[in-house]
């Protein structure tokens, strides 16, 4: 996590996003952000994709650039959106 002119931002896979942009993507369940970052919910100990149907409060979330980062911090994968399956699917695709 970095700071820029009083605003916190972090780097996802390929682009810089503010916390506000990530919260907006999470609240809108925008699938285009899946894999760009992961949503970790402090109160439940789970990590989700931005498009997950779960509705955590913004004050209870933190964001990670990769699923591995969240898992290393002690979060477990969500049983609803299954972020580990999303990661496995990406690795199997060839461009």
C-alpha positions, 0 to 999 in steps of 0.5 A, spaced: 500 500 500 502 506 498 500 514 499 499 519 494 497 526 496 494 524 502 490 518 498 492 511 499 492 506 493 495 500 491 497 496 485 493 491 482 495 486 476 497 492 471 494 498 474 494 503 480 487 503 483 485 507 489 481 504 495 475 508 493 475 505 486 476 498 489 470 499 494 466 501 488 468 495 484 466 491 490 459 494 491 457 493 484 460 486 483 464 488 477 467 482 474 472 485 470 476 487 476 476 479 478 483 477 478 486 485 479 485 485 486 482 480 492 477 483 498 479 480 505 474 481 510 477 482 517 470 480 521 469 473 517 477 472 515 475 470 508 478 473 502 473 474 496 473 476 488 470 483 487 464 480 484 462 476 490 455 476 492 457 477 499 456 484 502 462 486 507 462 493 509 467 497 506 470 499 513 471 491 514 475 490 508 482 490 506 485 489 499 490 484 496 494 484 489 494 477 489 490 471 493 497 468 495 498 475 499 491 474 503 492 467 504 499 468 507 495 473 512 491 468 514 485 469 510 481 463 507 478 462 500 470 464 500 466 458 499 461 462 495 465 466 490 471 461 490 477 465 488 482 459 488 478 456 482 478 463 479 486 463 480 487 456 477 482 457 471 487 463 469 493 459 470 491 454 465 489 459 459 494 460 454 495 466 450 
